[in-house]
Amino acid sequence: MLYKPLFLAILAQLLPATAMASQSSDFVRQVNAALPPHVGACVLAIDGGHVVFEHATGVADIESKTPCTTATNFRMASVSKQFTATAVLLLVDRRKLSLDDALENFFPGFPEYARKITVKHLLTHTSGLRAYEDLIPEGTTLQLDDLDVLQLLMDAKEPRFAAGEKFEYSNSGYALLGLIVEIAADKPFHEFMADEVLRPLGMNDSVLYQRGLNEVPRRAFGHSRKNEDWVQADQSLTSAIRGDGAIYTSVRDYQKWLAGIEGQKLLAPESYKAMFAPHVVTDCNGSQYGYGWFIDSYRGEPRIHHNGDTRGFRLCVQRFPQRRAALLVQLNSETDGESEQMTKLGERLADLLIFDRPR
């Protein structure tokens, strides 16, 4: 039997440093200590274009006790907005859409203010549309779909503010963008996403989930606290809305998504440039917003990021394009605190796994 230090020295020569880092029990211990209480979690870190850490812990479902793996598909919540934005820009590249197209072009019967709302306003949260969650009638018990959201918004006689006046984060714009993709492509949104966005990148296990029309393989279910116990809490009144949060993907498939961005595999170069351009200043710590992404800096590095927050799930994605680095955190359980807490968690893990990682 090889003496352990000698074995590790030989292994270090045979395997790239990234593989060694991903297997470090010390990193695993520190990551597990940093995570909030959870049912299941997956963490991915990339630096210099290489995976430096990939980890899954806990279970995908408290009832079946199915272990989480790096192939477990989590609901991505608002991280899904980057996928919807990509679908929109893909149709812009194909000249099926224009960023200057007005809302009323797609939805005749909208109040007059919709004439000034464009696709670009929807992408950048500057449309002034009311948050559809605030328009749901009290006592509603049946789950809403995209057409229900459309009707709620069309019944709103006044916007929150004039289109383009300011940034106000809202799911309404991205819910409508899903419908716009469907109209412009003349194809169901979930099929367009599968055929034109996910499969071309090899994301064969990822789906834009639409109950009754497709299934999520190796699905993680959401959870919340009830007294001191975790219970399954996977769906809400708005969980069937597609454009703002219905993508399911895994750590393994999301690596392909990131590689597709870095390699500019789906969109024209000018569309990728527009996606990550700072179009509007947000009300979130001075950050700016592109198309489906927040833009700011961290530790002197440009940062492109987004969190996800829906019933039973919390997500965080942070990209550092200058050093070809990225971090993904997936939790299939709710956590205490606002979205900012997920940003802070992402920063702690980025410090540990990317910025301060021994080279």
Summary of the structure (lengths in Angstrom):
residues: 359
radius of gyration: 20.8
end to end distance: 29.0
largest distance: 79.0
contacts: 1199
relative contact order: 0.18
helix: 38%
strand: 21%
